[in-house]
């Protein structure tokens, strides 16, 4: 059944960063967590972690899969969904 769900969603995603102050993202499934230093977003292409200072969500429309984040954006990083919740970096080193 999860494969059918993936088939109904497009795998396209756009990230538009304007002057390191505004980030517009398409392909958003859900916002997992956020505070003024990070926003963790579940997207079509994996989990996206946005790091910065004074971050705030200025627009969230899950019907259109869109998110806008404003603030001083320092880093955008994708992580693999399969590695989340499996003990982290140290657990992988000692396997």
Secondary structure, DSSP 8 states (H G I E B T S, - for coil): -HHHHHHHS-----EEEETTTEEEEESEEEEEEE-SSEEEEEETTEEEEEEEEEEEEEEEETTTTEEEEEEEEEEEEEE-GGGTTS-HHHHHHT-
